[in-house]
Amino acid sequence: MTQDINFMTKTKALIDNLKSVCANYGLGNDGNEFKIITQVFLYKFLNDKFRYAVKQEKPSLGKADNFSKALRDLKEEDYQFLLASLDPNIPRLQPEHLISHLFLKQNDSDFAKTFDDTLRQISIENAEVFSVKSFSGAKDTLFDELTQFISDSSQRDAFAKALINKLFEFSFEEMFEQKYDFFATIFEYLIKDYNSDSGGKYAEYYTPHAVARIMAQIMVPKPVKGVKVYDPSAGSGTLLMSIAHQIGEENCTIYSEDISQKSSNMLRLNLVLNNLTHSIPNIIKTNTIAHPSYLDTKFDYIVSNPPFKLDFSDFYADLDKDAFKKRFFAGIPKIPIKDKDKMSIYLLFIQHIIHSLSDTGKAAIVLPTGFITAQSGIEKKIRERLITNGWLRGVVSMPSNIFASTGTNVSVLFLDKQADTQHIILMDASKLGETIKEGKNQRTVLTPVEENLIIETFNSKKAVQDMSVVVTKEQIMDKNCSFSAGQYFEVKIEYTDITHEEFATKMKTFETNLSKFFNVNRSLELEIQNNLRGLKYE
């Protein structure tokens, strides 16, 4: 534990130091700062991951005084054999790509070009595994030419040197013996300044870890293997990481789509940090609703926190074509006369998710709580389909303000193509949680005990007074397909047996108190009347 804390402290210091370098060269809070920080951090991580893997494969190299020189001294055929023996998810680097090599070269002329060329070569040689694809099939680059973000070309060499010096200070290698769960904290710290309310769109993609853990542990209560996991609006991948950890990274393959290039790059970094590099080729930058890449693929598990409101009028007409009608069985939300940005795009995502589930598939979707009780429209049609087909496993209504970036009350909808229709659990967890202040906002945080309470109650299908009910498919149909737990709670009246004498005493007390109130009332009436008579005009 002490070693973990020491490592976390050093890693967070590295992130802060990289941000300091950016600030010193005029890039603090600049639009390109995010790219520089995350890409340099990724380069550091890949460098150390490669070094660690090579030393494990060929221990004699680990004993060399100069690791990069020892690599350069290998014969070409020996070096290629070494690379071929590494796990496919390990980056393929050349000796001149290593940080230690650049550290020794930092005083050479035109060092900025050497730095950028190194990152470009790493991108090219590792494109097959580490590139994010778009809907068209085009692949992005792993790294940009980072020194080009310095407008004053005379400062670029110094900027590249400052970055390399920070990267050289410590190594991740000693930590690769351990499981990667601790990197979730590193990732959150790494992007914290770009994932807040002030971070614009980033705030939309961030799901609280408590919600992600609850979703994962309810969806996967027992071990599974060889499954496909999908998120059609992945953002930075919080939900995907939680369910992958619950299943086991080696037991699942991740698939994702998101319209944002920045979010796709954040997800790539998250996959690398969480030992899920093998799934990077399945990250697709695309408009999931208009141009889905996985339309004909069926998934075992789907998690999603889709955007609730968004203007999709630009591609609205395309959605009414025959190719889309099967997917959007309940209909397409109309374009409002005012406030197009309030179009309920989440209703399209729900239908897309239902379409994408395998015959035994399971899903967990974060939705506005209004969805579970709407009396008409697309919302009700979707709920009716879920009940009719027997696909509803249950619902958990979360506390208010559990998301820092929105005041919308949310619920998590759990689907299962093999759900037990006689034991559907509806839970109202809105009274749980502790209120904390984050900047200008207040947010509700679930304690670990409350998280476990929700998970245990849901998975054991337990009815808890004023919190959860277990109902049948038929009962839900009788309630107009409402998924709200509150509509099924019993109103209990407690009765207390008392004697005749106790009853008489209570009634006498009520009568006496009532007489006192009446007397006080008459006295006040007389006083008010006398005061009114005493008023004179002046």
N, C-alpha and C positions, 0 to 999 in steps of 0.2 A: 504493500500500500504506500509506504514512504517513497519507494522508487517511482510509483505511478504519479504521485503528487509532484515529485521533483521533475519528472518528465513533462507533466502538464505545465508546470511553471516555466520551464525553459521554452516549451513550444509557444505558449502564449507570449512570452517575451520576444520570440522570433517574429511573430505576427506584428506585435507592437513596433518592433525595430524596422520592419519592412514599411510599415505605415509612416514611421518617422522619416525614412529615406525619401519616400514620396513627398512628404511635406517639405523637406529641406530643398527639394528640387521643383517646388511650385506646383505639385500635383495633389496636395492635400484637398480632399473633397472634390477633386476633379472627376469628370465623368469617366476617365480612363483608369482611375486609381483602383477600382474593383478588378479590372483585368490584370493589372500589374501584380497586385497582392496575391490573388488566387492563382495566377499562372506561375509566378515565381515559387510560391509555396508548393504547387504541384511538381515543378521541376525538382525541387529539393526532395520531395517525397519519393519520386521515381528514381532519382539518383541513389538514394539510400536503400531503396528496395532492391535495386539492381545489385548494388555492392553486397548486400546481405545474401541474396540468392546465389551469387557467384561464389562467395566464400563458403556457403553451405555445400555447393556442388564440388568445389575444388578447395579444400581447406588449406592447402599450401599457399594459396594466394592471400589468405587472411593473415598469414604470418609475415608477409613481405613488409619491409619498412616503407616502401613506396608502392601503394596498390596500383595506381594508374600506370606506373612504369612497368610493373610486373605484368600487367595486362598487355602493354605494348610489346613486351619482349616475347610473348607467345607467338608461335608460328601461325600463319594465317589459317591453315587447316585445323590447327588445335583450337584457335579462337572460334571458328565457325562451329566446330563440334561442341564447344562449351555452350555457345548460344543455343544450339539445337537441343541441348539436354535440359534447358531451363523450362519451367512451367510456361505454357502459352500466354498466361496473364502477366508475366514479368516483362517489363520494357526491355527492348534490345538497344543497348548503348555501345558506343565505341569508346576506347580509352580517352580520346580527346573530348568526349562529351561530358566527362565527369567534372564535378565542382572542384575537386582537388587539382585537376589539370588547369582549369581556368584561373584558379587562385594563383598558380605559379606564373600565369601569362598576363596577369592584370596590368603590368606596367609596360606591356608591348604597345606600340602605336596602333591606333584604330581598334582599341579593345572593344568598343561598343559593337563594331561590325562582327568581330569574332564571337561576341556574346550572342548577338541576334542570329548569326549563321549557325551556331551550335543548336539553338532552340529549333531553328527551321529544319535542320537535318534530323533531329530527334522526331519532329512531327512527321516528316516524310517516311522515315524508317519504321515508324510505329503506327502509321495511319490505319492499318487493317484492324487493329484491336482498340485503339484509343480515340478514333474519330467519331464525332456525332454526325449522323446523316440527316438530310432534309427529305421532305416528301418526294422531291424530284430525283433523289439518289445521290446528289452532290454531297461531298464530305467537307466538313470544316477543318481548319488547321488546329492542331493541339495547342500551339503557341503563336502569338502575334510577335511582330518585331517591336519589342517592348521599348527599346531606347528611342524609337521614332516618336514616342509620345512627349519627349523633351523637345520643345520648340527651338531652344538654343542649342544648335549642333555642337558648339564648343563644350557643352556640359555633359554630353552623352557618355564619353569615356568614363568620367568621374562617377556618373550615375550607375553605370554597369559595375564598376569596381565596388561601389558602396553596397550594391545588392549582393555580389559574390562574397564580400567580406562577412556580411550577416549570415549567409548560408553556410559558411565554413566553420562557424563557431561551435556547433554541436551536431550529433548524428541521431537519426531515428533508429539506427540499426539494432541497438540493444533492446528495443521494444517490440521487434517483430516476432519474438518468441511467444508473445501473448495474443489473446484474442482481441479483435479490433473494436469491441464495443466502446472503449474509451474515446475513440476518434469521433464519435457523435458529438461529444462535448467540444472537441477541437474544431470541428466543422461549424458548430453553432457560434463559437467565439470568433472564428475566422470571418464569418459573414454578418456578424451582429450589427455593424454599422450600415449594412446594405439591406437589412431585413427588418427594419423598423418602420414606424409610420412615416418617418421622413424619407424612407427609402423608396417611396412611390410604389411601383408595381410589385416590388419584392414582398411587401407586407401581405399581398394577396396569396402568396404561395406558402406561407408559413403556417403549419398546423402544430398546435401545442403538443409537446411530447406525451403528456398524460393522455390526451385523446388518441394519439397514435398507438400508444401502448395498449389502451383499452380495446381499440379496434382489433389489433393484432392478436391479443390473447383470447378474445372472444371468438375470432374467426378460426384460430388454430389451437384448439384445446388439447389436441393429441398430435403426436409426431406424423409427419408426412414426408414423402420423398418424390423427386422428379417432377415437380409441379411448375406451371407457368403462372407468374404473378404480373398483373398489369395495372397501370394507373393512366387513365386517358387525359389527366390534367396534372401532371406529376410535380410541377414546380421544382423545388430543390430536392425533393425526394424523401421528406420526413416519413410519410406513410409507408413508402416502399422499404425504407431501411428498417422500420420497426417490424414489419411482417417478415422480411428476409431474416432478421435476427431470430424471430420466433420460430420460423421454419428451419433455419440453418442455412447459411450462405451456400453451402455445397449441395443443398437439396432443392434449390429453386433457381429458375432463370427469370430475370426481370425484363419486362417490356414497358415502354412508356412513350407517351406522346405529349407534346406541349408546344404552343405556338411561339413561345419566347426563346430566342437563342441564348440569352443570358441564363434563363432557368435551366436550359438543357446543359449548358456548361457547368452550372452549379451542381446539377445532378451527376454529371460525369465525375466531378471531383469527389462528390459524396460516395459514389460507387467505388472509386479508387481507394479512398480512405477506409471503406468498410468491407474490403476483400471481395468485391463483386465486379471486378474488372471484366470478367467473362461476359457480363451483360451489357457493356458499353455499346457494342454494335447494334443493340436493340433499342437505343434511344433515338427517337425520331423527332426532329423539329418540324411540326406541321400543325395545321388547323384541324384538330381532331373531328370536329363536327362536319366541316365542308370537305376535307381531304383526308379521311382516315387511312392510315397505312395498314392497319390490322383488321380491316372490316371483315375479312373472311377467316380470321383466326379466333378460336375459342379458348377461353382462359379458365384455369382452375380457381384462381383467386383474383378479385378486383378490389382495389381500394381507391377512394377518390374524395377529395375536397374540392369540388368544381367551383368555378366562379358562379355566384348566384345571379348577378345582374350584369348584363353586358350588351352593347349594341351589336347585333349581328345582321342588321338590315342590308349590309353590302352583299351578303351571299344568301339572303333570305329566299330569293326566287329559285335558287338552285336546289334548295331543300325540298321543294314541292315536286321534284321530278320522281319518276317511278323508282329509280335506283335508291331513293332515300325513304320512300313511303313505308316500306317494310320495316325499316329500322325505327321510324318515328310513328309507331302504331297508335299512340294516343293523340297525336297532332302536334302542330308547331305553334308556339306562342305568337300572337298577332303583334304587328308593329304599332305601338301606341302613337297617338297624334302628337303628344308631347313626351319629352324625356325618353328618347330612344335608348339611352344607356341603362334604363331600368327594365329592359327586355329580360324575361326569365330564362336565361340560357341554361340554367341548371336542369330544367325540365328536359332539354335535349340530351344532356349528359346522362341523366338517369336512364332514358330510353336506350341510349347507345350502350350503356353498361349491361342492361338486361339482354340486349341483342348479342353482346360479346361473351356471355357466360356459357361455359360448357354444360353438358347435360347433368353434371354433378357439381357445377360451379357454385362458389360462394362470393358474396360481395358485401362491402361496408362503405356507405356513402354518407358524407356530411351534408346536411340539408337545412334550409331554414325551417324552423318548427312549424310555421304556417302550413307547410306541405301536408302534415299528417292529419289535419282536420278540415281542409278546404272542402266545401260542400258541393262543388261543381267543377267543371272545366277539366283541363289536362291532368291536374293533380289527382282528381278523383278517379279518372279513367285509369291512371297508372296504378293506383291503390287497388282498384277493382281487379285489374289483371293479376296483380301479385296474389291477391286472396283467392281468386278463382282458380289459378294454376297451382296454388299451394306453395308459393315461393317465399313467403314472409316468415323469417325466423324470429324477428323482434325489433324493438325500437328502444333507444335510450335518449331521453330528452336531457340535454346538458344544462348546467347552470348558466345564467346570463353572464355576459362579458368574459366567457372563457377564452375567446379570441380577443387579443389586444387591439386588433385592427378593425373590428366591427362590433357594433352593439346588437346585431341581429341575434336573436335566440336561435340556437341550432339543436338539431337532433341527429342521431346517427341511425341510419336505416340498415338493418342486417338482412340480407337475402341469402337463401339457400335453396337450390333447385330440388333438394331432398329434405325440405323442412318437415318437422313434426307439426302437422296442422291442428293437432288437438292440444298442443302445449306451446302456444306463442306467447312470448314474454314481452310485456310493455312496461317500461320503467320511467319514472319521473325522478331524475336525479337533480332537479333544479334547486333543491334546498341545500345541496352539499357544497363544499368548497369554502375557501377563505379568501377574503378580498385583500389584494395588495395593490400598491401604487407603482406604476411603471411610467416614469416621466410625468406627463400630464394626464395619463389615462389610468383608470382603475381596471384591474383584471381579476377574475376569479381563478384561484388555483386549487386543484384537488390535491389532498394529501395522499401519501402512499396508502394509508389505511382505507381512504375513500375509494381510491382506484381499485383496490383489491375487493372492496365491498361490491362495487358495480360488477366486476368481472365474475366473482363467485356467485352472486345472486343471479346473474344472467345465465351463466353456464349450468348452474344447478336447477334452473327454472323454478326459482323459489318466490313465493308471494310474500311480500313484506309490507306491513301496515303503512299506508300512505306513501309507498315508494314503488312497489311493483305488483303486477297482477299477471296471472297465467290464464290465458283465454283460448277459446277454440276458434277455428275458422268461421263457424256458424255464428258465434257470438259477435264477431267483428262485422259480419255481414248484417246482422240485426241492428248494429249501431251505425249504419250508413257508411261502413268501411272506415271508421275513425281509428287511427293508430295512437290516440292519446290515452295514456294510462289513466288520467284523471276521470275520464268518462266511464271507467269500469270500477272505480273504487266504491266500496260499500259505505253508506252513511250509517255509522253505529251510534245508537242511543243507549247510554248506560242507565240502568235502573237500580235503585237502592231500596231495600225493604226497610220500612219503619213501622213502629207500633201506632195504634190509634191515638194514644196520649201524645206521642211525638208529633203526629200530624196536627193535632189540635193546637199544640204549643206553637208550631211553625205558622199556622194560619192566624193565630192570635197576634203573633209578632208582626206578620205582614199587615194585618188590619191596623195595628197601633202605628206602625211606621207610615202607612198610607194616610191615616188621619192627621199625623204631624205634618206631612207634606201638603195636605189640603189646607190646614190652618195657616201654614207659612205662605201659601199661595194667596189666600184671602187677605192676609195682612199686607202683602206686597201690592195687591190690587187697590186697597184703600189708600195706601201711601202714595201710589202713582196718581190716583184721582185727586187727592188733596193737593199734591204738587201742581197738577194742571190748573186747579182753581186759583192757586196763588200767583199764577203768571199774569203780569200786567204789561200793557203796551206803553213804551216810553219813546 
